[in-house]
């Protein structure tokens, strides 16, 4: 399964959201020295969620990082989160 799809499914399973878009931005970072060359390292999440809106930005980001903890530990190098 593609990592982008995994991210969407895990967030939808663990968080009520009205909208979610996940973009793989790994190609923009391939020349960075520390970037893994796996084409699944940098993602952008654009999400609309009443649950996240009630939290501080830091706590909302922590919630998403917790949902994706395995992916963050093993595959994802960077995650950009935009809460609408």
NUTI-267114 format. One record per atom (N, C-alpha, C): residue number from 1; chain; atom name; x, y, z. Coordinates in Angstrom, 3 decimals, always signed. Layout:
BEGIN
REC dofi torkol bami       c1       c2       c3
REC  NUM      A   CA        X        Y        Z
...
***
This chain:
BEGIN
REC dofi torkol bami       c1       c2       c3
REC    1      A    N   +0.845   -1.186   +0.000
REC    1      A   CA   +0.000   +0.000   +0.000
REC    1      A    C   +0.888   +1.247   +0.000
REC    2      A    N   +0.449   +2.225   -0.713
REC    2      A   CA   +1.191   +3.475   -0.830
REC    2      A    C   +1.070   +4.280   +0.470
REC    3      A    N   +2.159   +4.910   +0.882
REC    3      A   CA   +2.225   +5.593   +2.172
REC    3      A    C   +1.224   +6.748   +2.257
REC    4      A    N   +1.007   +7.439   +1.164
REC    4      A   CA   +0.028   +8.532   +1.139
REC    4      A    C   -1.352   +8.004   +1.530
REC    5      A    N   -1.727   +6.876   +0.957
REC    5      A   CA   -3.012   +6.240   +1.263
REC    5      A    C   -3.063   +5.784   +2.726
REC    6      A    N   -1.967   +5.246   +3.220
REC    6      A   CA   -1.881   +4.805   +4.613
REC    6      A    C   -2.099   +5.984   +5.565
REC    7      A    N   -1.478   +7.104   +5.265
REC    7      A   CA   -1.632   +8.308   +6.107
REC    7      A    C   -3.094   +8.734   +6.160
REC    8      A    N   -3.733   +8.819   +5.001
REC    8      A   CA   -5.146   +9.217   +4.940
REC    8      A    C   -6.006   +8.251   +5.744
REC    9      A    N   -5.829   +6.966   +5.524
REC    9      A   CA   -6.654   +5.961   +6.202
REC    9      A    C   -6.456   +5.976   +7.718
REC   10      A    N   -5.226   +6.104   +8.180
REC   10      A   CA   -4.971   +6.114   +9.622
REC   10      A    C   -5.581   +7.353  +10.283
REC   11      A    N   -5.468   +8.484   +9.623
REC   11      A   CA   -6.054   +9.704  +10.196
REC   11      A    C   -7.572   +9.611  +10.204
REC   12      A    N   -8.170   +9.164   +9.107
REC   12      A   CA   -9.638   +9.024   +9.051
REC   12      A    C  -10.144   +8.032  +10.101
REC   13      A    N   -9.382   +6.986  +10.363
REC   13      A   CA   -9.783   +5.971  +11.337
REC   13      A    C   -9.711   +6.498  +12.772
REC   14      A    N   -8.789   +7.420  +13.036
REC   14      A   CA   -8.535   +7.873  +14.399
REC   14      A    C   -8.982   +9.296  +14.719
REC   15      A    N   -9.525   +9.987  +13.738
REC   15      A   CA   -9.851  +11.392  +13.942
REC   15      A    C  -11.033  +11.787  +13.071
REC   16      A    N  -11.985  +12.472  +13.653
REC   16      A   CA  -13.116  +12.976  +12.880
REC   16      A    C  -12.625  +14.168  +12.075
REC   17      A    N  -12.767  +14.070  +10.758
REC   17      A   CA  -12.349  +15.192   +9.918
REC   17      A    C  -13.329  +15.376   +8.765
REC   18      A    N  -13.502  +16.640   +8.393
REC   18      A   CA  -14.403  +16.975   +7.286
REC   18      A    C  -13.679  +16.900   +5.943
REC   19      A    N  -12.379  +17.130   +5.996
REC   19      A   CA  -11.581  +17.166   +4.776
REC   19      A    C  -10.154  +16.765   +5.111
REC   20      A    N   -9.552  +15.990   +4.228
REC   20      A   CA   -8.127  +15.669   +4.376
REC   20      A    C   -7.512  +15.500   +2.993
REC   21      A    N   -6.367  +16.111   +2.831
REC   21      A   CA   -5.586  +15.970   +1.604
REC   21      A    C   -4.140  +15.703   +2.021
REC   22      A    N   -3.534  +14.730   +1.411
REC   22      A   CA   -2.135  +14.407   +1.702
REC   22      A    C   -1.353  +14.501   +0.401
REC   23      A    N   -0.277  +15.273   +0.455
REC   23      A   CA   +0.571  +15.459   -0.719
REC   23      A    C   +1.983  +14.967   -0.417
REC   24      A    N   +2.502  +14.162   -1.313
REC   24      A   CA   +3.871  +13.677   -1.190
REC   24      A    C   +4.788  +14.742   -1.787
REC   25      A    N   +5.611  +15.343   -0.946
REC   25      A   CA   +6.522  +16.396   -1.382
REC   25      A    C   +7.985  +15.932   -1.352
REC   26      A    N   +8.181  +14.646   -1.354
REC   26      A   CA   +9.528  +14.083   -1.269
REC   26      A    C  +10.424  +14.550   -2.414
REC   27      A    N   +9.835  +14.690   -3.595
REC   27      A   CA  +10.628  +15.101   -4.762
REC   27      A    C  +11.252  +16.489   -4.583
REC   28      A    N  +10.669  +17.323   -3.744
REC   28      A   CA  +11.193  +18.668   -3.503
REC   28      A    C  +12.408  +18.655   -2.570
REC   29      A    N  +12.638  +17.537   -1.903
REC   29      A   CA  +13.684  +17.449   -0.887
REC   29      A    C  +14.766  +16.423   -1.222
REC   30      A    N  +14.724  +15.864   -2.415
REC   30      A   CA  +15.649  +14.779   -2.746
REC   30      A    C  +17.117  +15.191   -2.718
REC   31      A    N  +17.403  +16.476   -2.868
REC   31      A   CA  +18.801  +16.920   -2.841
REC   31      A    C  +19.301  +17.254   -1.438
REC   32      A    N  +18.405  +17.240   -0.456
REC   32      A   CA  +18.817  +17.520   +0.923
REC   32      A    C  +19.668  +16.371   +1.453
REC   33      A    N  +20.731  +16.726   +2.118
REC   33      A   CA  +21.703  +15.738   +2.596
REC   33      A    C  +21.069  +14.697   +3.539
REC   34      A    N  +20.255  +15.149   +4.493
REC   34      A   CA  +19.681  +14.229   +5.487
REC   34      A    C  +18.417  +13.521   +4.996
REC   35      A    N  +17.922  +13.910   +3.869
REC   35      A   CA  +16.675  +13.329   +3.378
REC   35      A    C  +16.881  +11.891   +2.896
REC   36      A    N  +16.048  +10.976   +3.397
REC   36      A   CA  +16.122   +9.598   +2.890
REC   36      A    C  +15.761   +9.595   +1.402
REC   37      A    N  +16.369   +8.761   +0.662
REC   37      A   CA  +16.119   +8.717   -0.788
REC   37      A    C  +15.059   +7.660   -1.117
REC   38      A    N  +13.978   +7.655   -0.347
REC   38      A   CA  +12.963   +6.608   -0.527
REC   38      A    C  +11.686   +7.108   -1.212
REC   39      A    N  +11.633   +8.380   -1.586
REC   39      A   CA  +10.474   +8.991   -2.247
REC   39      A    C   +9.199   +8.912   -1.399
REC   40      A    N   +9.339   +8.631   -0.117
REC   40      A   CA   +8.223   +8.612   +0.830
REC   40      A    C   +8.656   +9.263   +2.133
REC   41      A    N   +9.348  +10.381   +2.035
REC   41      A   CA   +9.945  +10.961   +3.238
REC   41      A    C   +9.344  +12.290   +3.683
REC   42      A    N   +8.771  +13.047   +2.768
REC   42      A   CA   +8.244  +14.378   +3.086
REC   42      A    C   +6.783  +14.470   +2.630
REC   43      A    N   +5.908  +14.779   +3.597
REC   43      A   CA   +4.482  +14.861   +3.282
REC   43      A    C   +3.871  +16.135   +3.827
REC   44      A    N   +2.825  +16.570   +3.148
REC   44      A   CA   +2.030  +17.707   +3.591
REC   44      A    C   +0.621  +17.173   +3.855
REC   45      A    N   +0.080  +17.524   +5.020
REC   45      A   CA   -1.298  +17.152   +5.348
REC   45      A    C   -2.104  +18.440   +5.479
REC   46      A    N   -3.175  +18.535   +4.717
REC   46      A   CA   -4.107  +19.648   +4.822
REC   46      A    C   -5.388  +19.026   +5.360
REC   47      A    N   -5.827  +19.522   +6.513
REC   47      A   CA   -6.940  +18.852   +7.194
REC   47      A    C   -7.891  +19.856   +7.827
REC   48      A    N   -9.158  +19.536   +7.764
REC   48      A   CA  -10.187  +20.291   +8.458
REC   48      A    C  -10.838  +19.336   +9.460
REC   49      A    N  -10.721  +19.691  +10.736
REC   49      A   CA  -11.250  +18.826  +11.786
REC   49      A    C  -11.683  +19.680  +12.972
REC   50      A    N  -12.913  +19.518  +13.392
REC   50      A   CA  -13.415  +20.242  +14.558
REC   50      A    C  -12.620  +19.860  +15.805
REC   51      A    N  -12.201  +18.617  +15.869
REC   51      A   CA  -11.420  +18.128  +17.013
REC   51      A    C  -10.095  +18.879  +17.099
REC   52      A    N   -9.403  +18.995  +15.972
REC   52      A   CA   -8.110  +19.683  +15.965
REC   52      A    C   -8.265  +21.177  +16.206
REC   53      A    N   -9.356  +21.757  +15.704
REC   53      A   CA   -9.601  +23.198  +15.880
REC   53      A    C   -9.750  +23.574  +17.354
REC   54      A    N  -10.232  +22.640  +18.163
REC   54      A   CA  -10.434  +22.901  +19.596
REC   54      A    C   -9.123  +22.834  +20.376
REC   55      A    N   -8.068  +22.299  +19.750
REC   55      A   CA   -6.783  +22.136  +20.419
REC   55      A    C   -5.832  +23.278  +20.047
REC   56      A    N   -4.805  +23.454  +20.858
REC   56      A   CA   -3.748  +24.384  +20.464
REC   56      A    C   -3.045  +23.788  +19.249
REC   57      A    N   -2.335  +24.610  +18.515
REC   57      A   CA   -1.624  +24.123  +17.328
REC   57      A    C   -0.659  +23.001  +17.708
REC   58      A    N   +0.061  +23.190  +18.796
REC   58      A   CA   +1.028  +22.174  +19.234
REC   58      A    C   +0.325  +20.864  +19.574
REC   59      A    N   -0.776  +20.938  +20.319
REC   59      A   CA   -1.493  +19.708  +20.679
REC   59      A    C   -2.129  +19.036  +19.462
REC   60      A    N   -2.604  +19.840  +18.506
REC   60      A   CA   -3.175  +19.273  +17.277
REC   60      A    C   -2.100  +18.529  +16.491
REC   61      A    N   -0.910  +19.125  +16.397
REC   61      A   CA   +0.191  +18.469  +15.690
REC   61      A    C   +0.614  +17.199  +16.423
REC   62      A    N   +0.659  +17.260  +17.747
REC   62      A   CA   +1.016  +16.071  +18.542
REC   62      A    C   +0.034  +14.937  +18.284
REC   63      A    N   -1.246  +15.280  +18.170
REC   63      A   CA   -2.281  +14.266  +17.928
REC   63      A    C   -2.021  +13.557  +16.591
REC   64      A    N   -1.707  +14.319  +15.561
REC   64      A   CA   -1.427  +13.727  +14.250
REC   64      A    C   -0.134  +12.906  +14.300
REC   65      A    N   +0.894  +13.450  +14.951
REC   65      A   CA   +2.149  +12.703  +15.083
REC   65      A    C   +1.919  +11.385  +15.830
REC   66      A    N   +1.055  +11.407  +16.830
REC   66      A   CA   +0.770  +10.180  +17.585
REC   66      A    C   +0.069   +9.147  +16.693
REC   67      A    N   -0.867   +9.601  +15.876
REC   67      A   CA   -1.570   +8.694  +14.955
REC   67      A    C   -0.581   +8.058  +13.975
REC   68      A    N   +0.410   +8.830  +13.563
REC   68      A   CA   +1.373   +8.371  +12.563
REC   68      A    C   +2.725   +7.988  +13.175
REC   69      A    N   +2.726   +7.610  +14.456
REC   69      A   CA   +3.993   +7.374  +15.156
REC   69      A    C   +4.871   +6.311  +14.500
REC   70      A    N   +4.296   +5.244  +13.994
REC   70      A   CA   +5.099   +4.204  +13.335
REC   70      A    C   +5.728   +4.724  +12.039
REC   71      A    N   +4.941   +5.443  +11.284
REC   71      A   CA   +5.443   +5.996  +10.027
REC   71      A    C   +6.520   +7.056  +10.290
REC   72      A    N   +6.324   +7.856  +11.336
REC   72      A   CA   +7.303   +8.885  +11.691
REC   72      A    C   +8.611   +8.243  +12.147
REC   73      A    N   +8.498   +7.135  +12.832
REC   73      A   CA   +9.685   +6.454  +13.339
REC   73      A    C  +10.444   +5.746  +12.215
REC   74      A    N   +9.711   +5.195  +11.260
REC   74      A   CA  +10.329   +4.317  +10.270
REC   74      A    C  +10.505   +4.886   +8.862
REC   75      A    N   +9.661   +5.831   +8.462
REC   75      A   CA   +9.678   +6.242   +7.052
REC   75      A    C   +9.673   +7.751   +6.850
REC   76      A    N   +8.744   +8.439   +7.491
REC   76      A   CA   +8.573   +9.874   +7.239
REC   76      A    C   +9.681  +10.670   +7.916
REC   77      A    N  +10.313  +11.523   +7.134
REC   77      A   CA  +11.394  +12.377   +7.622
REC   77      A    C  +10.847  +13.752   +8.033
REC   78      A    N   +9.852  +14.247   +7.291
REC   78      A   CA   +9.286  +15.568   +7.577
REC   78      A    C   +7.796  +15.566   +7.258
REC   79      A    N   +7.057  +16.302   +8.081
REC   79      A   CA   +5.605  +16.371   +7.932
REC   79      A    C   +5.175  +17.821   +8.105
REC   80      A    N   +4.505  +18.336   +7.102
REC   80      A   CA   +3.959  +19.689   +7.152
REC   80      A    C   +2.459  +19.554   +7.369
REC   81      A    N   +1.928  +20.213   +8.403
REC   81      A   CA   +0.515  +20.080   +8.741
REC   81      A    C   -0.155  +21.443   +8.652
REC   82      A    N   -1.226  +21.510   +7.862
REC   82      A   CA   -2.016  +22.731   +7.743
REC   82      A    C   -3.428  +22.403   +8.213
REC   83      A    N   -3.862  +23.072   +9.262
REC   83      A   CA   -5.192  +22.831   +9.801
REC   83      A    C   -6.109  +23.964   +9.344
REC   84      A    N   -7.185  +23.598   +8.659
REC   84      A   CA   -8.131  +24.587   +8.135
REC   84      A    C   -9.229  +24.881   +9.123
***
